[in-house]
């Protein structure tokens, strides 16, 4: 069962304060999909009056990582997680409210099961797409997550 978004947003305040102060919020999460939002404002803008790329990255990463955290907790095992690699493409100036959606939650369970079974670290890529209020894509982020059973 997925954790409530409000619980993740409280976690963000204490553990990822820069994301929280920039306005990154988890809006929806289940086993397959997570949605985050962030609104362009003075505190998270670049000199060109659009959202700084790193703020978009925080929102995109949370849409992937929240599902990883949730599924690790549901496994009942001590498993570490880390972003090993990432890349991004920017296609439009990010202004207004940007919504990031990741629908790759189905990839996590297999990696968790394999790391528990083998004791070896596992990697998998997750994609998060950011769209503006008009539904136009502004950026796409890909994150290579690693999970490993703690000894």
N, C-alpha and C positions, 0 to 999 in steps of 0.2 A: 504494500500500500504506500502511496506517495505521501510525503510530508506536505503539510500546508505551506503555501507560499509565504504567509506571514511569519512562519517559523524561520524560513530561509532568510527573509528580509531582516529579522532580528539578528540572525547569525552574521549577515553581511555587516550590520552596524558594528558588531564587536570584533569580527575577524577580518573584514575587508573594508575598513572605514573609508578608504579613498573611493571605492565604488559606491558606497552608500551616500557619501557627501556629493558625489557627481550625479546622483539621481538614479542609479541602476536599481531596478526592482524586478523581482520574479513575480509574474502574474499568473502563471499556470504551470503545473507539473503533473505528469503521470509517468507510467513506466516507459512510454514510447516517445513522449513529446514534452518539451518545456518552452515557455515563452517568457522573455524578459522585455522590459521597456526602459528607455532613457530619453529624457527630454532635453533638447538643446537649450542651454542657458549660458549666461556669462561665465560661470565657474568652470564649465567644461568645453569652452570654445577655443578654437585656434585663432591666429591673427586674421584669418580670412572670413571670420564670422560664421563658421560652421562647426560642427562637433569635431573635437580632436579625435584622431584615429584611435588613440589608446583608450578613450572612454568607450568608443564603439566596441573595441576589443574586450573590455571588461564585461560589457553586457552580453556579447556573443559568447564569451567563455563561460559565464554563469549559466547560460541556457544549455550548455553541454555538461558542465561540471556538476550542476545541481542534481542531474539524473545519476551521475556517477556516484556522488555522495550518497544519494538515496538508496541506490541498489547495493552499495557496499554495506550500509547500515542494515538493510533487509537481509543480507547474507548472514549476519551474526558473527562474522569473522573479522579479524584485524587485518585490513588490507590497506596498503598505502596507494596513493594516486598522485600523479604528477603529469603536467604537460611536458612532453619531450620535444615537440616541434609544432609550429603553426605557420600558416600563411593567410594572406587576405587579399581581396580584390575590392577596389573602390570604384563605383560606377556613377555616383551622383553625389553632389554636395549634401551632407547630412544636416538638415535643419528640422525644427519641429520635433514631434515625438517619433522616435525610431523604435520599431518592434523587431526583436530578434527571435526567430523560431528555429529550434532544432528538433528534427523528427527521427533521430538516429538512436534512440534509447534501446532499440532491439539489439544493438551491437554489444551492449555492456555485459549482459548476463553471461554470454558465452565466454568472454574474457575472464570474468570473475570465476566461473566454474573451472576454466582451464588453469588459472593460477592456483586455485585451491587444490586441484587434482595433481598438478605437476610440481608445484612450488616454484615454478619459473615465472618471471615477469611476462606480461602479455601487453601488446599494443593494439590500438585501434584508432581509426580516424573518425571524427564527428564533424558535421558541417552545420553552421548556423547562418541563416540568411536574414539580413536586416532590411526592412522596408520602411518608407516614410508613411505619413498619414494618408497619402493618395495611393498607397499600395505599390509604389515604385521602389524597386530594389536600389539601395544605396551602397551596400557592401555585403560581401560574403567572407566568412572566416572559416577556416578548417583547423582543427586541433587534433594532434596526435596524443592521445592519452595513454599512459602506462599504468597498469595495476600490478601489484606484487603482494603476495602473502607475507605479512610481517612474521619474523622468526621469534 
